[in-house]
Amino acid sequence: MTYVVTDACIRCKYMDCVEVCPVDCFYEGDNMLVINPNECIDCGVCEPECPAEAILPDTENGLEKWLELNATYSAEWPNITSSREPPADADEFKGVEDKFDKYFSPDPGEGD
């Protein structure tokens, strides 16, 4: 098992999860984070830290797309180990549906 970041993170990009991860398995895209499933130790400390509820165990139904997306982009985007402020408009996007089709960007973020 591993944890995955879903589209609930897009345009929110709260980074509370990054601070608590003991193995630094988060990677930063332009407008979301992903988890490297090969580095995640399944400890689960990140899941309750996410204000957008974007982090879920991959054992939940329907998350295959997100497992693949996390694996793909964690290999391309820079690692991030310390949190920064979320985007100024993050709260406006919290709870918005279908954010992947509307807002996803494959561009990398800043990383550390």
C-alpha positions as a printed Julia matrix, in Angstrom:
112×3 Matrix{Float64}:
   0.0    0.0     0.0
   0.97   3.61   -0.52
  -0.73   6.96   -0.25
  -1.6    9.08   -3.26
  -2.43  12.73   -3.81
  -5.66  13.3    -5.74
  -7.03  16.26   -7.69
  -8.31  17.83   -4.46
  -4.75  19.2    -4.13
  -4.8   21.04   -7.45
  -4.74  24.83   -7.01
  -4.79  24.37   -3.2
  -1.3   22.93   -2.68
  -1.36  23.16    1.09
   1.97  21.84    2.27
   1.17  20.66    5.79
   1.83  17.1     4.6
   5.4   17.86    3.55
   6.48  18.81    7.07
   5.31  15.56    8.66
   6.58  13.08    6.07
   9.43  11.07    7.66
  10.85   9.92    4.3
  10.5   13.1     2.2
   8.49  11.41   -0.56
   6.59  14.51   -1.77
   7.32  16.11   -5.12
   6.15  19.52   -6.28
   4.34  20.42   -9.45
   3.28  23.89  -10.49
  -0.11  23.62   -8.79
  -0.16  20.33   -6.82
   2.0   17.86   -4.94
   2.44  14.13   -5.56
   3.82  11.22   -3.54
   6.45   8.85   -4.87
   4.77   5.46   -4.28
   8.13   3.66   -4.16
   9.4    5.92   -1.37
   6.2    6.12    0.7
   6.39   3.87    3.78
   2.62   3.83    4.29
   2.83   5.45    7.71
  -0.25   7.59    7.05
   0.86  10.69    8.98
   0.31  12.9     5.94
  -3.34  11.99    5.37
  -4.9   13.82    8.35
  -2.63  16.84    7.83
  -4.14  17.73    4.44
  -6.79  20.47    4.79
  -8.12  19.63    1.3
  -8.41  15.9     2.11
  -6.43  15.19   -1.05
  -4.31  12.34    0.35
  -5.83   8.87    0.33
  -4.56   5.29    0.67
  -4.28   3.59   -2.71
  -6.43   0.74   -1.4
  -9.57   2.86   -1.86
 -11.57   2.13   -5.0
 -11.01   4.24   -8.1
  -7.56   5.57   -7.29
  -5.62   3.74  -10.01
  -5.42   6.92  -12.13
  -3.97   8.81   -9.16
  -1.42   6.11   -8.35
  -0.19   6.29  -11.95
  -0.13  10.1   -11.94
   1.78  10.2    -8.64
   4.32   7.66   -9.92
   4.81   9.49  -13.22
   5.2   13.02  -11.88
   7.23  12.13   -8.79
   9.87  10.95  -11.29
   9.75  14.28  -13.15
   9.08  16.95  -10.52
  11.53  18.19   -7.86
  11.48  16.85   -4.31
  10.1   19.12   -1.61
  10.92  18.61    2.07
   9.84  21.86    3.71
   6.52  23.63    3.48
   5.8   27.07    2.12
   2.68  29.17    2.13
  -0.1   27.83   -0.1
  -1.28  29.93   -3.04
  -3.17  33.05   -1.99
  -6.37  31.72   -3.6
  -6.04  28.16   -2.25
  -9.14  28.34   -0.06
 -11.24  29.37   -3.07
 -10.38  26.06   -4.78
 -10.87  23.82   -1.75
 -13.74  21.44   -2.48
 -14.05  22.34   -6.17
 -14.94  19.29   -8.3
 -13.21  18.08  -11.48
 -10.07  20.13  -10.92
  -7.86  17.79  -12.94
  -9.59  18.5   -16.25
  -9.89  22.22  -15.53
  -6.61  23.15  -13.85
  -3.93  20.42  -13.85
  -0.49  21.53  -14.98
   2.29  19.07  -15.84
   4.87  21.78  -15.19
   7.27  21.25  -12.28
   7.22  23.39   -9.16
  10.18  24.95   -7.39
  11.06  22.1    -5.04
  13.62  22.74   -2.33
